[in-house]
Amino acid sequence: MEIWDAYNERFEKIENKELIRGEKIPDGLFHLVCDIIVRHVDGTYLLMQRDLRKHYGGMWEATAGGSALKNESPLECARRELYEETGIISLDLIEVGKVIEPKNHSIYVEYLCVTDWKKENIILQDGETMAYKWVSKEELINMHKSELVTERMQKFIEELK
């Protein structure tokens, strides 16, 4: 069972309130999700292909990430998810924004990781991802919307232009 902290729309943790993955989140409450965009020092971006068994299976995503566990800060969550999904260890994560998604009761904290990690040393997480590739800024910008998973990523790509 995965337990999360509950937050309000002002990104304030609600004391003594827990949320459980898979259970309906009450109106007015949110859980924290961290996404990490990985850019290599050579300017390329890491894309990972979602496992076919997942929602949006087979599509590419430009982030590693997931839900923060109970008592986990956004930065701790981002570091853990980055490591779990890519094998990358980084202490240099830069927060680039927060997005509230009321329809799925989520607050997303977006990070950028600029790394010199060896490109061939990416480790995929079983059940999460099935392939990866490094693409240029131009390739990322020109990817068709049907290839990338989320609208948040489309907004990020628009900001790159």
C-alpha positions as CSV (number, residue, x, y, z in Angstrom):
1,M,0.0,0.0,0.0
2,E,1.4,3.4,-1.0
3,I,0.6,6.3,1.4
4,W,0.8,9.9,0.4
5,D,0.5,13.2,2.3
6,A,-2.6,15.3,1.5
7,Y,-2.2,18.9,0.3
8,N,-4.5,21.8,-0.2
9,E,-4.6,24.0,-3.4
10,R,-2.0,26.4,-1.8
11,F,0.5,23.5,-1.6
12,E,0.2,23.3,2.2
13,K,0.5,19.9,3.7
14,I,-2.6,18.9,5.7
15,E,-1.5,17.5,9.0
16,N,-2.9,14.1,10.1
17,K,-4.5,13.4,6.7
18,E,-3.3,10.6,4.5
19,L,-4.2,9.6,1.0
20,I,-3.9,6.0,-0.3
21,R,-3.0,5.2,-3.9
22,G,-6.0,3.7,-5.7
23,E,-8.5,5.3,-3.3
24,K,-10.7,8.3,-4.4
25,I,-9.1,11.6,-3.4
26,P,-11.7,13.9,-1.8
27,D,-12.5,17.2,-3.4
28,G,-10.3,20.0,-2.2
29,L,-7.4,17.6,-1.5
30,F,-4.3,16.9,-3.7
31,H,-1.3,14.6,-3.8
32,L,2.2,15.6,-4.8
33,V,3.8,14.4,-8.0
34,C,7.3,15.2,-9.1
35,D,8.5,15.2,-12.7
36,I,12.1,15.5,-13.8
37,I,13.2,16.6,-17.2
38,V,16.7,15.3,-17.9
39,R,19.0,17.3,-20.2
40,H,22.5,16.1,-20.9
41,V,25.3,18.6,-20.8
42,D,25.6,18.2,-24.6
43,G,22.1,19.6,-24.9
44,T,20.1,16.4,-25.6
45,Y,17.1,15.4,-23.7
46,L,16.3,11.9,-22.3
47,L,13.0,10.3,-23.5
48,M,11.7,7.1,-22.1
49,Q,9.1,4.8,-23.6
50,R,6.3,3.7,-21.3
51,D,5.8,0.0,-20.7
52,L,3.0,-1.4,-22.8
53,R,1.1,-2.5,-19.7
54,K,0.8,1.1,-18.4
55,H,-1.7,3.8,-19.3
56,Y,-0.4,5.4,-22.5
57,G,1.8,2.3,-23.0
58,G,4.3,2.7,-25.9
59,M,4.3,6.5,-25.9
60,W,7.3,8.5,-25.0
61,E,7.7,10.8,-22.1
62,A,10.2,13.5,-21.4
63,T,10.2,13.1,-17.7
64,A,11.0,10.6,-15.0
65,G,8.7,11.0,-12.0
66,G,6.0,9.8,-9.7
67,S,4.1,10.4,-6.5
68,A,5.7,11.6,-3.3
69,L,5.5,9.1,-0.5
70,K,4.3,10.1,3.0
71,N,6.7,12.6,4.7
72,E,8.8,12.9,1.5
73,S,9.7,16.4,0.3
74,P,9.3,17.3,-3.3
75,L,13.1,17.3,-3.8
76,E,13.5,13.9,-2.0
77,C,10.7,12.5,-4.2
78,A,12.4,13.9,-7.4
79,R,15.8,12.4,-6.5
80,R,14.2,9.0,-5.7
81,E,12.1,8.8,-8.8
82,L,15.0,9.9,-11.0
83,Y,17.2,7.2,-9.6
84,E,14.4,4.5,-9.7
85,E,13.4,5.2,-13.3
86,T,16.8,6.0,-14.9
87,G,19.6,5.0,-12.5
88,I,20.8,8.7,-12.5
89,I,22.0,10.0,-9.2
90,S,21.9,13.8,-9.1
91,L,22.0,16.4,-6.3
92,D,21.6,19.2,-8.8
93,L,17.9,19.4,-9.5
94,I,16.4,22.8,-10.4
95,E,12.8,23.5,-9.7
96,V,11.2,24.9,-12.8
97,G,7.6,25.2,-11.8
98,K,4.4,23.9,-10.2
99,V,1.2,22.9,-11.9
100,I,-2.1,22.1,-10.2
101,E,-4.3,19.5,-12.0
102,P,-7.7,19.7,-10.2
103,K,-9.3,16.9,-12.3
104,N,-6.9,14.3,-11.0
105,H,-6.2,15.9,-7.6
106,S,-2.5,16.4,-8.3
107,I,0.1,19.1,-7.7
108,Y,3.1,18.6,-10.0
109,V,6.5,20.0,-9.1
110,E,8.6,20.1,-12.2
111,Y,12.4,19.8,-12.0
112,L,15.2,20.1,-14.5
113,C,18.3,17.8,-14.1
114,V,21.3,18.8,-16.2
115,T,23.7,15.9,-16.1
116,D,26.9,14.5,-17.5
117,W,25.7,11.0,-16.8
118,K,27.0,8.4,-19.3
119,K,24.2,8.1,-21.8
120,E,24.6,4.4,-22.2
121,N,24.2,3.9,-18.4
122,I,20.5,4.6,-18.2
123,I,18.7,1.8,-16.2
124,L,15.1,1.2,-17.1
125,Q,12.6,0.4,-14.3
126,D,10.8,-2.9,-15.0
127,G,7.0,-2.3,-15.4
128,E,7.5,1.4,-16.0
129,T,9.7,1.9,-19.1
130,M,10.8,-0.3,-21.9
131,A,13.2,1.9,-23.9
132,Y,15.0,5.2,-23.9
133,K,16.6,7.6,-26.3
134,W,18.4,10.9,-26.3
135,V,17.1,13.5,-28.6
136,S,18.1,17.0,-29.6
137,K,16.1,20.0,-28.7
138,E,14.9,20.3,-32.3
139,E,13.8,16.6,-32.3
140,L,11.9,17.1,-29.1
141,I,10.2,20.2,-30.4
142,N,9.2,18.5,-33.6
143,M,7.8,15.3,-32.0
144,H,4.1,14.9,-32.8
145,K,1.7,15.4,-29.9
146,S,0.5,11.8,-30.3
147,E,4.0,10.5,-29.5
148,L,4.4,12.3,-26.1
149,V,2.3,11.5,-23.1
150,T,1.2,14.7,-21.4
151,E,0.0,18.2,-22.1
152,R,2.4,19.4,-19.4
153,M,5.3,18.2,-21.6
154,Q,3.8,19.9,-24.6
155,K,3.8,23.2,-22.7
156,F,7.4,22.6,-21.7
157,I,8.3,22.0,-25.3
158,E,6.5,25.2,-26.4
159,E,8.7,27.1,-23.9
160,L,11.8,25.6,-25.6
161,K,10.9,27.2,-28.9
